[in-house]
Amino acid sequence: MGLFVSVSKYIVLIILLFFLSCSKEKETKGRVESSKHKINKEELLSLAKPFQVSLTAKIINGDLFSEMGKLLDRVDNGILYKLKFYISPKYRKGEILSGKGLSESLVAIDGVSHNNAIDIIKNLREHVDFRYLRAGEELLIEFKDDCKSIKKFQYRPNILISHVLTNSDSGLVYSRNSLESEKRLKVYKGELENTLDNSLINAGLKSNLKQAVNGIMECTVNFRYNARNGDTFYVLVEEQSYDGLDLRGGKILYASYEGKKAGKHEAFRYDDNDESSTYTAHYTKDGKALIHSALRYPLDKIHVTSNFGWRVHPVTKRRSFHNGVDYRGRIGTPIYAVATGKVEAVKNNKLSGKHVIIKHPDGTRTYYLHMSSISVRKGQGVSPRQVIGKVGKTGRVSGPHLHFGIKYKGKWVNPLNKRMIATPKLKGKRLDKFKAQMKDILKLKDRIEREG
């Protein structure tokens, strides 16, 4: 019996290698099959070890392949779960592709049809803000036995969070799985040496945080004329970790820059207690926005349900170029002009529904589509944050939302690449709330400095 137990490990290994060889990555036109991740021999041996004894009896009875199927069916996580996506055609693994949206990334996975992609996006977009999709994030799909219909889908932006769609009688149902993380405060400080970018890297800031700090400081300091080597900077960040692993990202609570020529500049994070609120941003100690000439947001809350670029159209089900972004919104939600301008057109047609086009002084045109009502007329002048209509679902749409587009010199540009703010200065209750949060941040900063 001991001999069978010993030999079974290698039989299992051979079978696993066989399955892996049958499901090696294949590239087809616009598609990638299986995963780019590799499982080595040591991992395969670790897979076999827990099942040596139970499989020995099955080997003797000639029922090994049946047992292997049961083994795969009862694996739910860890490396064994990952193995499912190599062995069975029911499982597929992909990722958000660089420069592509969710739609393009999904149809690049072998076996995923345009209808599958549309169904996934339709049920996911209300819960996930597509602004924050990042290349390399994991997509896992489990098909039904027909290998065509979706049984389960998972989008995993990091090890803490998994957005799950599970098939039910009513279609795909959303749920969110999350693990508790540890939060900690960390200070990054140093002196300017040649460039702010390199100085922040030398201070230990991760690339994504470095870019955010760069953006904050460049709004308040003229680095071309006023920055000098030896100027100092200080950044207070709330970071997350799980099981000793530092997670990507973090909240920049405070940032300051000080120099003899530049003077002292501070920025404080204001949290409006809503992830989608356009007011959640960084402000000066007086509650002023760091940039004043930026465009205003067209809605009070921003949640992107479809990005700029190529996608599978939710209605036509064909691949087409999306020349704007779609913002989630309930019918009747106010829509604002993003800048000073003149209403160039007020129209209604089968595709765009009720919509408004505004021409701005620099020649830029902004487009607001699928409105339920319009409150401006052609030729009328508008100012930033002026209500021009309300969110609707007119035209060729699958549900209520605002399609917002920007055209400059005859070309469509990605609205998400434009700097936008909610207001040049916080007022009223928001300003009071900001000042209270600012005091709390300064207390944290003082405590950290006292503790060394």
Contacts in CASP RR format, 6 or more apart in sequence:
PFRMAT RR
TARGET T0000
AUTHOR 0000-0000-0000
METHOD contacts of the structure
MODEL  1
MGLFVSVSKYIVLIILLFFLSCSKEKETKGRVESSKHKINKEELLSLAKP
FQVSLTAKIINGDLFSEMGKLLDRVDNGILYKLKFYISPKYRKGEILSGK
GLSESLVAIDGVSHNNAIDIIKNLREHVDFRYLRAGEELLIEFKDDCKSI
KKFQYRPNILISHVLTNSDSGLVYSRNSLESEKRLKVYKGELENTLDNSL
INAGLKSNLKQAVNGIMECTVNFRYNARNGDTFYVLVEEQSYDGLDLRGG
KILYASYEGKKAGKHEAFRYDDNDESSTYTAHYTKDGKALIHSALRYPLD
KIHVTSNFGWRVHPVTKRRSFHNGVDYRGRIGTPIYAVATGKVEAVKNNK
LSGKHVIIKHPDGTRTYYLHMSSISVRKGQGVSPRQVIGKVGKTGRVSGP
HLHFGIKYKGKWVNPLNKRMIATPKLKGKRLDKFKAQMKDILKLKDRIER
EG
1 56 0 8 1.000
2 56 0 8 1.000
4 56 0 8 1.000
4 59 0 8 1.000
4 60 0 8 1.000
5 52 0 8 1.000
5 53 0 8 1.000
5 56 0 8 1.000
6 52 0 8 1.000
8 48 0 8 1.000
8 52 0 8 1.000
8 53 0 8 1.000
8 55 0 8 1.000
8 56 0 8 1.000
8 59 0 8 1.000
9 45 0 8 1.000
9 48 0 8 1.000
9 49 0 8 1.000
9 52 0 8 1.000
10 48 0 8 1.000
11 55 0 8 1.000
11 59 0 8 1.000
11 64 0 8 1.000
12 47 0 8 1.000
12 48 0 8 1.000
12 51 0 8 1.000
12 52 0 8 1.000
12 55 0 8 1.000
12 68 0 8 1.000
13 41 0 8 1.000
13 44 0 8 1.000
13 45 0 8 1.000
13 48 0 8 1.000
15 64 0 8 1.000
15 65 0 8 1.000
15 68 0 8 1.000
16 44 0 8 1.000
16 47 0 8 1.000
16 48 0 8 1.000
16 83 0 8 1.000
16 87 0 8 1.000
17 44 0 8 1.000
19 86 0 8 1.000
19 87 0 8 1.000
20 39 0 8 1.000
20 86 0 8 1.000
20 87 0 8 1.000
23 33 0 8 1.000
23 34 0 8 1.000
23 86 0 8 1.000
23 87 0 8 1.000
24 34 0 8 1.000
25 32 0 8 1.000
25 33 0 8 1.000
25 34 0 8 1.000
25 35 0 8 1.000
25 36 0 8 1.000
26 32 0 8 1.000
26 33 0 8 1.000
26 34 0 8 1.000
26 110 0 8 1.000
27 33 0 8 1.000
28 110 0 8 1.000
30 108 0 8 1.000
31 107 0 8 1.000
31 108 0 8 1.000
31 109 0 8 1.000
31 110 0 8 1.000
31 111 0 8 1.000
32 94 0 8 1.000
32 108 0 8 1.000
32 109 0 8 1.000
32 110 0 8 1.000
33 110 0 8 1.000
34 85 0 8 1.000
34 86 0 8 1.000
34 92 0 8 1.000
34 93 0 8 1.000
34 110 0 8 1.000
35 82 0 8 1.000
35 85 0 8 1.000
35 86 0 8 1.000
35 93 0 8 1.000
35 94 0 8 1.000
36 95 0 8 1.000
37 82 0 8 1.000
37 93 0 8 1.000
39 79 0 8 1.000
39 82 0 8 1.000
39 83 0 8 1.000
39 86 0 8 1.000
43 79 0 8 1.000
46 79 0 8 1.000
47 79 0 8 1.000
47 80 0 8 1.000
47 83 0 8 1.000
51 71 0 8 1.000
54 67 0 8 1.000
55 64 0 8 1.000
55 67 0 8 1.000
58 64 0 8 1.000
58 66 0 8 1.000
58 67 0 8 1.000
72 83 0 8 1.000
72 84 0 8 1.000
72 87 0 8 1.000
72 88 0 8 1.000
75 81 0 8 1.000
75 83 0 8 1.000
75 84 0 8 1.000
82 93 0 8 1.000
84 90 0 8 1.000
84 91 0 8 1.000
84 142 0 8 1.000
85 91 0 8 1.000
85 92 0 8 1.000
85 93 0 8 1.000
85 140 0 8 1.000
89 143 0 8 1.000
89 147 0 8 1.000
90 142 0 8 1.000
90 143 0 8 1.000
90 144 0 8 1.000
90 145 0 8 1.000
90 147 0 8 1.000
90 151 0 8 1.000
91 140 0 8 1.000
91 141 0 8 1.000
91 142 0 8 1.000
91 143 0 8 1.000
92 109 0 8 1.000
92 110 0 8 1.000
92 111 0 8 1.000
92 112 0 8 1.000
92 140 0 8 1.000
92 141 0 8 1.000
92 143 0 8 1.000
93 109 0 8 1.000
93 138 0 8 1.000
93 139 0 8 1.000
93 140 0 8 1.000
93 141 0 8 1.000
94 105 0 8 1.000
94 108 0 8 1.000
94 109 0 8 1.000
94 138 0 8 1.000
94 139 0 8 1.000
94 140 0 8 1.000
94 141 0 8 1.000
95 105 0 8 1.000
95 135 0 8 1.000
95 136 0 8 1.000
95 137 0 8 1.000
95 138 0 8 1.000
95 139 0 8 1.000
96 102 0 8 1.000
96 105 0 8 1.000
96 133 0 8 1.000
96 134 0 8 1.000
96 135 0 8 1.000
96 136 0 8 1.000
96 137 0 8 1.000
96 139 0 8 1.000
97 104 0 8 1.000
97 105 0 8 1.000
97 108 0 8 1.000
97 135 0 8 1.000
97 136 0 8 1.000
98 135 0 8 1.000
98 136 0 8 1.000
99 135 0 8 1.000
100 108 0 8 1.000
100 310 0 8 1.000
101 130 0 8 1.000
101 133 0 8 1.000
101 307 0 8 1.000
101 309 0 8 1.000
101 310 0 8 1.000
101 311 0 8 1.000
102 117 0 8 1.000
102 120 0 8 1.000
102 121 0 8 1.000
102 124 0 8 1.000
102 130 0 8 1.000
102 133 0 8 1.000
102 155 0 8 1.000
102 307 0 8 1.000
103 117 0 8 1.000
103 121 0 8 1.000
103 306 0 8 1.000
103 310 0 8 1.000
103 311 0 8 1.000
103 312 0 8 1.000
104 310 0 8 1.000
104 311 0 8 1.000
105 139 0 8 1.000
106 112 0 8 1.000
106 116 0 8 1.000
106 117 0 8 1.000
106 120 0 8 1.000
106 121 0 8 1.000
106 139 0 8 1.000
107 113 0 8 1.000
107 114 0 8 1.000
107 117 0 8 1.000
107 312 0 8 1.000
107 319 0 8 1.000
109 139 0 8 1.000
109 141 0 8 1.000
111 143 0 8 1.000
111 147 0 8 1.000
111 148 0 8 1.000
112 141 0 8 1.000
113 148 0 8 1.000
114 312 0 8 1.000
114 317 0 8 1.000
114 318 0 8 1.000
114 319 0 8 1.000
115 317 0 8 1.000
116 141 0 8 1.000
116 150 0 8 1.000
117 312 0 8 1.000
118 312 0 8 1.000
118 314 0 8 1.000
118 317 0 8 1.000
119 150 0 8 1.000
119 172 0 8 1.000
120 150 0 8 1.000
120 153 0 8 1.000
120 165 0 8 1.000
120 172 0 8 1.000
121 306 0 8 1.000
121 312 0 8 1.000
121 314 0 8 1.000
122 314 0 8 1.000
122 398 0 8 1.000
123 165 0 8 1.000
123 171 0 8 1.000
123 172 0 8 1.000
123 173 0 8 1.000
123 174 0 8 1.000
124 153 0 8 1.000
124 155 0 8 1.000
124 163 0 8 1.000
124 165 0 8 1.000
124 174 0 8 1.000
125 305 0 8 1.000
125 306 0 8 1.000
125 328 0 8 1.000
126 174 0 8 1.000
126 305 0 8 1.000
126 328 0 8 1.000
127 163 0 8 1.000
127 174 0 8 1.000
127 176 0 8 1.000
128 155 0 8 1.000
128 163 0 8 1.000
129 275 0 8 1.000
129 276 0 8 1.000
129 302 0 8 1.000
129 303 0 8 1.000
129 304 0 8 1.000
130 304 0 8 1.000
130 305 0 8 1.000
130 306 0 8 1.000
130 307 0 8 1.000
131 302 0 8 1.000
131 304 0 8 1.000
131 307 0 8 1.000
131 416 0 8 1.000
132 157 0 8 1.000
133 157 0 8 1.000
133 307 0 8 1.000
134 157 0 8 1.000
137 155 0 8 1.000
137 156 0 8 1.000
137 157 0 8 1.000
137 158 0 8 1.000
138 154 0 8 1.000
138 155 0 8 1.000
138 156 0 8 1.000
139 153 0 8 1.000
139 154 0 8 1.000
139 155 0 8 1.000
139 156 0 8 1.000
140 152 0 8 1.000
140 153 0 8 1.000
140 154 0 8 1.000
140 156 0 8 1.000
141 150 0 8 1.000
141 152 0 8 1.000
141 153 0 8 1.000
141 154 0 8 1.000
142 150 0 8 1.000
142 151 0 8 1.000
142 152 0 8 1.000
142 153 0 8 1.000
143 149 0 8 1.000
143 150 0 8 1.000
143 151 0 8 1.000
144 150 0 8 1.000
144 151 0 8 1.000
144 167 0 8 1.000
149 167 0 8 1.000
150 165 0 8 1.000
150 167 0 8 1.000
150 172 0 8 1.000
151 166 0 8 1.000
151 167 0 8 1.000
152 164 0 8 1.000
152 165 0 8 1.000
152 166 0 8 1.000
152 167 0 8 1.000
153 164 0 8 1.000
153 165 0 8 1.000
153 172 0 8 1.000
154 162 0 8 1.000
154 163 0 8 1.000
154 164 0 8 1.000
154 165 0 8 1.000
155 162 0 8 1.000
155 163 0 8 1.000
156 162 0 8 1.000
156 163 0 8 1.000
157 163 0 8 1.000
158 247 0 8 1.000
158 248 0 8 1.000
159 179 0 8 1.000
159 242 0 8 1.000
159 245 0 8 1.000
159 247 0 8 1.000
160 178 0 8 1.000
160 179 0 8 1.000
160 181 0 8 1.000
160 240 0 8 1.000
160 242 0 8 1.000
160 247 0 8 1.000
161 176 0 8 1.000
161 177 0 8 1.000
161 178 0 8 1.000
161 179 0 8 1.000
162 176 0 8 1.000
162 177 0 8 1.000
162 178 0 8 1.000
163 174 0 8 1.000
163 176 0 8 1.000
164 174 0 8 1.000
164 175 0 8 1.000
164 176 0 8 1.000
164 177 0 8 1.000
165 172 0 8 1.000
165 173 0 8 1.000
165 174 0 8 1.000
166 172 0 8 1.000
166 173 0 8 1.000
166 175 0 8 1.000
167 173 0 8 1.000
179 242 0 8 1.000
181 240 0 8 1.000
181 241 0 8 1.000
181 242 0 8 1.000
181 247 0 8 1.000
182 240 0 8 1.000
182 241 0 8 1.000
182 242 0 8 1.000
182 244 0 8 1.000
183 238 0 8 1.000
183 239 0 8 1.000
183 240 0 8 1.000
184 238 0 8 1.000
184 239 0 8 1.000
184 241 0 8 1.000
185 236 0 8 1.000
185 237 0 8 1.000
185 238 0 8 1.000
185 239 0 8 1.000
185 253 0 8 1.000
185 444 0 8 1.000
185 448 0 8 1.000
186 236 0 8 1.000
186 237 0 8 1.000
186 239 0 8 1.000
187 234 0 8 1.000
187 235 0 8 1.000
187 236 0 8 1.000
187 237 0 8 1.000
187 448 0 8 1.000
188 200 0 8 1.000
188 203 0 8 1.000
188 204 0 8 1.000
188 205 0 8 1.000
188 234 0 8 1.000
188 235 0 8 1.000
188 237 0 8 1.000
189 203 0 8 1.000
189 232 0 8 1.000
189 233 0 8 1.000
189 234 0 8 1.000
189 235 0 8 1.000
190 199 0 8 1.000
190 202 0 8 1.000
190 203 0 8 1.000
190 232 0 8 1.000
190 233 0 8 1.000
190 234 0 8 1.000
191 199 0 8 1.000
191 229 0 8 1.000
191 230 0 8 1.000
191 231 0 8 1.000
191 232 0 8 1.000
191 233 0 8 1.000
192 199 0 8 1.000
192 227 0 8 1.000
192 228 0 8 1.000
192 229 0 8 1.000
192 230 0 8 1.000
192 231 0 8 1.000
192 232 0 8 1.000
192 233 0 8 1.000
193 199 0 8 1.000
193 202 0 8 1.000
193 229 0 8 1.000
193 230 0 8 1.000
194 229 0 8 1.000
196 214 0 8 1.000
196 217 0 8 1.000
196 218 0 8 1.000
196 223 0 8 1.000
196 227 0 8 1.000
196 233 0 8 1.000
197 210 0 8 1.000
197 214 0 8 1.000
199 233 0 8 1.000
200 210 0 8 1.000
200 213 0 8 1.000
200 214 0 8 1.000
200 233 0 8 1.000
200 235 0 8 1.000
201 210 0 8 1.000
203 233 0 8 1.000
203 235 0 8 1.000
205 213 0 8 1.000
205 235 0 8 1.000
206 248 0 8 1.000
206 249 0 8 1.000
208 248 0 8 1.000
208 249 0 8 1.000
209 235 0 8 1.000
209 237 0 8 1.000
209 249 0 8 1.000
209 250 0 8 1.000
209 252 0 8 1.000
212 252 0 8 1.000
213 233 0 8 1.000
213 235 0 8 1.000
213 252 0 8 1.000
213 255 0 8 1.000
216 252 0 8 1.000
216 255 0 8 1.000
216 267 0 8 1.000
216 282 0 8 1.000
216 290 0 8 1.000
217 223 0 8 1.000
217 233 0 8 1.000
217 255 0 8 1.000
217 257 0 8 1.000
217 265 0 8 1.000
217 267 0 8 1.000
219 267 0 8 1.000
219 290 0 8 1.000
219 291 0 8 1.000
220 257 0 8 1.000
220 265 0 8 1.000
220 267 0 8 1.000
220 284 0 8 1.000
220 290 0 8 1.000
221 227 0 8 1.000
221 257 0 8 1.000
221 262 0 8 1.000
221 265 0 8 1.000
222 262 0 8 1.000
226 261 0 8 1.000
226 262 0 8 1.000
226 263 0 8 1.000
227 259 0 8 1.000
227 261 0 8 1.000
227 262 0 8 1.000
228 259 0 8 1.000
228 260 0 8 1.000
228 261 0 8 1.000
228 262 0 8 1.000
230 259 0 8 1.000
231 257 0 8 1.000
231 258 0 8 1.000
231 259 0 8 1.000
231 260 0 8 1.000
231 262 0 8 1.000
232 257 0 8 1.000
232 258 0 8 1.000
232 259 0 8 1.000
233 255 0 8 1.000
233 256 0 8 1.000
233 257 0 8 1.000
233 258 0 8 1.000
234 254 0 8 1.000
234 255 0 8 1.000
234 256 0 8 1.000
235 252 0 8 1.000
235 254 0 8 1.000
235 255 0 8 1.000
235 256 0 8 1.000
236 252 0 8 1.000
236 253 0 8 1.000
236 254 0 8 1.000
236 255 0 8 1.000
236 441 0 8 1.000
236 444 0 8 1.000
236 445 0 8 1.000
236 448 0 8 1.000
237 250 0 8 1.000
237 251 0 8 1.000
237 252 0 8 1.000
237 253 0 8 1.000
238 250 0 8 1.000
238 251 0 8 1.000
238 253 0 8 1.000
239 246 0 8 1.000
239 247 0 8 1.000
239 249 0 8 1.000
239 250 0 8 1.000
240 246 0 8 1.000
240 247 0 8 1.000
240 249 0 8 1.000
240 250 0 8 1.000
241 247 0 8 1.000
251 269 0 8 1.000
252 269 0 8 1.000
252 282 0 8 1.000
253 268 0 8 1.000
253 269 0 8 1.000
253 441 0 8 1.000
253 444 0 8 1.000
254 266 0 8 1.000
254 267 0 8 1.000
254 268 0 8 1.000
254 269 0 8 1.000
254 441 0 8 1.000
254 442 0 8 1.000
254 445 0 8 1.000
255 266 0 8 1.000
255 267 0 8 1.000
255 282 0 8 1.000
256 264 0 8 1.000
256 265 0 8 1.000
256 266 0 8 1.000
256 267 0 8 1.000
257 264 0 8 1.000
257 265 0 8 1.000
258 264 0 8 1.000
258 265 0 8 1.000
265 284 0 8 1.000
266 284 0 8 1.000
266 285 0 8 1.000
267 282 0 8 1.000
267 283 0 8 1.000
267 284 0 8 1.000
267 290 0 8 1.000
268 282 0 8 1.000
268 283 0 8 1.000
268 284 0 8 1.000
268 285 0 8 1.000
268 434 0 8 1.000
268 437 0 8 1.000
268 438 0 8 1.000
268 441 0 8 1.000
269 280 0 8 1.000
269 281 0 8 1.000
269 282 0 8 1.000
269 437 0 8 1.000
269 441 0 8 1.000
270 279 0 8 1.000
270 280 0 8 1.000
270 281 0 8 1.000
270 282 0 8 1.000
270 283 0 8 1.000
270 287 0 8 1.000
270 426 0 8 1.000
270 430 0 8 1.000
270 433 0 8 1.000
270 434 0 8 1.000
270 437 0 8 1.000
271 280 0 8 1.000
271 437 0 8 1.000
272 279 0 8 1.000
272 280 0 8 1.000
272 430 0 8 1.000
274 280 0 8 1.000
274 301 0 8 1.000
276 301 0 8 1.000
276 302 0 8 1.000
276 303 0 8 1.000
277 300 0 8 1.000
277 301 0 8 1.000
277 422 0 8 1.000
278 297 0 8 1.000
278 299 0 8 1.000
278 300 0 8 1.000
278 301 0 8 1.000
278 302 0 8 1.000
278 420 0 8 1.000
278 421 0 8 1.000
278 422 0 8 1.000
279 300 0 8 1.000
279 422 0 8 1.000
279 423 0 8 1.000
279 426 0 8 1.000
279 430 0 8 1.000
281 289 0 8 1.000
281 290 0 8 1.000
281 421 0 8 1.000
281 422 0 8 1.000
282 290 0 8 1.000
283 289 0 8 1.000
283 290 0 8 1.000
283 426 0 8 1.000
283 434 0 8 1.000
284 290 0 8 1.000
285 438 0 8 1.000
286 425 0 8 1.000
287 425 0 8 1.000
287 426 0 8 1.000
287 431 0 8 1.000
287 434 0 8 1.000
288 424 0 8 1.000
288 425 0 8 1.000
288 426 0 8 1.000
289 421 0 8 1.000
289 422 0 8 1.000
289 423 0 8 1.000
289 424 0 8 1.000
289 425 0 8 1.000
291 419 0 8 1.000
291 421 0 8 1.000
292 424 0 8 1.000
294 418 0 8 1.000
294 419 0 8 1.000
294 420 0 8 1.000
294 421 0 8 1.000
295 338 0 8 1.000
295 339 0 8 1.000
295 384 0 8 1.000
295 418 0 8 1.000
295 419 0 8 1.000
295 420 0 8 1.000
295 421 0 8 1.000
296 336 0 8 1.000
296 337 0 8 1.000
296 338 0 8 1.000
296 339 0 8 1.000
296 384 0 8 1.000
296 385 0 8 1.000
296 420 0 8 1.000
296 421 0 8 1.000
296 422 0 8 1.000
296 423 0 8 1.000
297 336 0 8 1.000
297 338 0 8 1.000
297 420 0 8 1.000
297 421 0 8 1.000
297 422 0 8 1.000
298 327 0 8 1.000
298 335 0 8 1.000
298 336 0 8 1.000
298 337 0 8 1.000
298 338 0 8 1.000
298 366 0 8 1.000
298 368 0 8 1.000
298 402 0 8 1.000
298 404 0 8 1.000
299 327 0 8 1.000
299 329 0 8 1.000
299 333 0 8 1.000
299 334 0 8 1.000
299 335 0 8 1.000
299 336 0 8 1.000
299 391 0 8 1.000
299 402 0 8 1.000
300 333 0 8 1.000
300 334 0 8 1.000
300 422 0 8 1.000
301 328 0 8 1.000
301 329 0 8 1.000
302 327 0 8 1.000
303 327 0 8 1.000
303 328 0 8 1.000
303 329 0 8 1.000
304 325 0 8 1.000
304 326 0 8 1.000
304 327 0 8 1.000
304 328 0 8 1.000
304 416 0 8 1.000
305 326 0 8 1.000
305 327 0 8 1.000
305 328 0 8 1.000
305 401 0 8 1.000
306 314 0 8 1.000
306 322 0 8 1.000
306 325 0 8 1.000
306 326 0 8 1.000
307 322 0 8 1.000
307 325 0 8 1.000
307 416 0 8 1.000
308 322 0 8 1.000
308 323 0 8 1.000
308 324 0 8 1.000
308 325 0 8 1.000
308 412 0 8 1.000
308 414 0 8 1.000
308 415 0 8 1.000
308 416 0 8 1.000
309 321 0 8 1.000
309 322 0 8 1.000
309 323 0 8 1.000
309 324 0 8 1.000
309 414 0 8 1.000
310 319 0 8 1.000
310 320 0 8 1.000
310 321 0 8 1.000
310 322 0 8 1.000
311 319 0 8 1.000
311 320 0 8 1.000
311 321 0 8 1.000
311 322 0 8 1.000
312 318 0 8 1.000
312 319 0 8 1.000
312 320 0 8 1.000
313 319 0 8 1.000
313 320 0 8 1.000
313 322 0 8 1.000
314 398 0 8 1.000
315 396 0 8 1.000
315 397 0 8 1.000
315 398 0 8 1.000
323 405 0 8 1.000
323 412 0 8 1.000
324 367 0 8 1.000
324 403 0 8 1.000
324 404 0 8 1.000
324 405 0 8 1.000
324 406 0 8 1.000
324 412 0 8 1.000
324 414 0 8 1.000
324 415 0 8 1.000
325 403 0 8 1.000
325 404 0 8 1.000
325 405 0 8 1.000
325 414 0 8 1.000
325 415 0 8 1.000
325 416 0 8 1.000
326 401 0 8 1.000
326 402 0 8 1.000
326 403 0 8 1.000
326 404 0 8 1.000
327 401 0 8 1.000
327 402 0 8 1.000
327 403 0 8 1.000
327 404 0 8 1.000
328 401 0 8 1.000
329 391 0 8 1.000
329 400 0 8 1.000
329 401 0 8 1.000
329 402 0 8 1.000
330 391 0 8 1.000
330 400 0 8 1.000
331 372 0 8 1.000
331 390 0 8 1.000
331 391 0 8 1.000
331 392 0 8 1.000
331 393 0 8 1.000
331 400 0 8 1.000
332 372 0 8 1.000
332 373 0 8 1.000
332 390 0 8 1.000
332 391 0 8 1.000
332 392 0 8 1.000
333 390 0 8 1.000
333 391 0 8 1.000
333 402 0 8 1.000
334 387 0 8 1.000
334 389 0 8 1.000
334 390 0 8 1.000
334 391 0 8 1.000
335 368 0 8 1.000
335 371 0 8 1.000
335 387 0 8 1.000
335 388 0 8 1.000
335 389 0 8 1.000
335 390 0 8 1.000
335 391 0 8 1.000
335 402 0 8 1.000
336 384 0 8 1.000
336 385 0 8 1.000
336 386 0 8 1.000
336 387 0 8 1.000
336 388 0 8 1.000
337 358 0 8 1.000
337 366 0 8 1.000
337 382 0 8 1.000
337 383 0 8 1.000
337 384 0 8 1.000
337 385 0 8 1.000
337 386 0 8 1.000
337 388 0 8 1.000
338 366 0 8 1.000
338 384 0 8 1.000
338 420 0 8 1.000
339 358 0 8 1.000
339 360 0 8 1.000
339 364 0 8 1.000
339 366 0 8 1.000
339 384 0 8 1.000
340 360 0 8 1.000
340 361 0 8 1.000
340 382 0 8 1.000
340 383 0 8 1.000
340 384 0 8 1.000
341 358 0 8 1.000
341 359 0 8 1.000
341 360 0 8 1.000
341 361 0 8 1.000
341 381 0 8 1.000
341 382 0 8 1.000
341 383 0 8 1.000
342 358 0 8 1.000
342 359 0 8 1.000
342 379 0 8 1.000
342 380 0 8 1.000
342 381 0 8 1.000
342 382 0 8 1.000
343 356 0 8 1.000
343 357 0 8 1.000
343 358 0 8 1.000
343 376 0 8 1.000
343 377 0 8 1.000
343 378 0 8 1.000
343 379 0 8 1.000
343 380 0 8 1.000
343 381 0 8 1.000
343 382 0 8 1.000
343 388 0 8 1.000
344 357 0 8 1.000
344 358 0 8 1.000
344 359 0 8 1.000
344 365 0 8 1.000
344 378 0 8 1.000
344 379 0 8 1.000
345 356 0 8 1.000
345 357 0 8 1.000
345 378 0 8 1.000
346 355 0 8 1.000
346 356 0 8 1.000
346 374 0 8 1.000
346 376 0 8 1.000
346 377 0 8 1.000
346 378 0 8 1.000
347 353 0 8 1.000
347 354 0 8 1.000
347 355 0 8 1.000
347 356 0 8 1.000
347 357 0 8 1.000
348 354 0 8 1.000
348 355 0 8 1.000
348 394 0 8 1.000
349 395 0 8 1.000
350 395 0 8 1.000
350 396 0 8 1.000
351 395 0 8 1.000
351 396 0 8 1.000
352 369 0 8 1.000
352 370 0 8 1.000
352 395 0 8 1.000
352 403 0 8 1.000
353 369 0 8 1.000
353 370 0 8 1.000
353 371 0 8 1.000
353 394 0 8 1.000
353 395 0 8 1.000
353 396 0 8 1.000
354 370 0 8 1.000
354 371 0 8 1.000
354 372 0 8 1.000
354 373 0 8 1.000
354 374 0 8 1.000
354 392 0 8 1.000
354 394 0 8 1.000
354 395 0 8 1.000
355 367 0 8 1.000
355 368 0 8 1.000
355 369 0 8 1.000
355 370 0 8 1.000
355 371 0 8 1.000
356 367 0 8 1.000
356 368 0 8 1.000
356 371 0 8 1.000
356 374 0 8 1.000
356 376 0 8 1.000
356 388 0 8 1.000
356 389 0 8 1.000
357 365 0 8 1.000
357 366 0 8 1.000
357 367 0 8 1.000
357 368 0 8 1.000
358 365 0 8 1.000
358 366 0 8 1.000
358 368 0 8 1.000
358 382 0 8 1.000
358 388 0 8 1.000
359 365 0 8 1.000
360 366 0 8 1.000
363 408 0 8 1.000
363 409 0 8 1.000
364 406 0 8 1.000
364 407 0 8 1.000
364 408 0 8 1.000
365 406 0 8 1.000
365 407 0 8 1.000
365 408 0 8 1.000
366 404 0 8 1.000
366 405 0 8 1.000
366 406 0 8 1.000
366 407 0 8 1.000
367 403 0 8 1.000
367 404 0 8 1.000
367 405 0 8 1.000
367 406 0 8 1.000
367 407 0 8 1.000
368 388 0 8 1.000
368 389 0 8 1.000
368 402 0 8 1.000
368 403 0 8 1.000
368 404 0 8 1.000
368 405 0 8 1.000
369 402 0 8 1.000
369 403 0 8 1.000
369 404 0 8 1.000
369 405 0 8 1.000
370 391 0 8 1.000
370 392 0 8 1.000
370 393 0 8 1.000
370 394 0 8 1.000
370 395 0 8 1.000
370 397 0 8 1.000
370 400 0 8 1.000
370 401 0 8 1.000
370 402 0 8 1.000
370 403 0 8 1.000
371 389 0 8 1.000
371 390 0 8 1.000
371 391 0 8 1.000
371 392 0 8 1.000
371 394 0 8 1.000
371 402 0 8 1.000
372 389 0 8 1.000
372 390 0 8 1.000
372 391 0 8 1.000
372 392 0 8 1.000
372 393 0 8 1.000
372 394 0 8 1.000
372 400 0 8 1.000
373 389 0 8 1.000
373 390 0 8 1.000
374 388 0 8 1.000
374 389 0 8 1.000
375 387 0 8 1.000
375 388 0 8 1.000
375 389 0 8 1.000
375 390 0 8 1.000
376 382 0 8 1.000
376 386 0 8 1.000
376 388 0 8 1.000
376 389 0 8 1.000
382 388 0 8 1.000
385 423 0 8 1.000
391 400 0 8 1.000
391 401 0 8 1.000
391 402 0 8 1.000
392 400 0 8 1.000
392 401 0 8 1.000
392 402 0 8 1.000
393 399 0 8 1.000
393 400 0 8 1.000
393 401 0 8 1.000
404 415 0 8 1.000
405 412 0 8 1.000
405 415 0 8 1.000
406 412 0 8 1.000
406 413 0 8 1.000
406 414 0 8 1.000
406 415 0 8 1.000
406 418 0 8 1.000
407 413 0 8 1.000
425 431 0 8 1.000
426 434 0 8 1.000
END
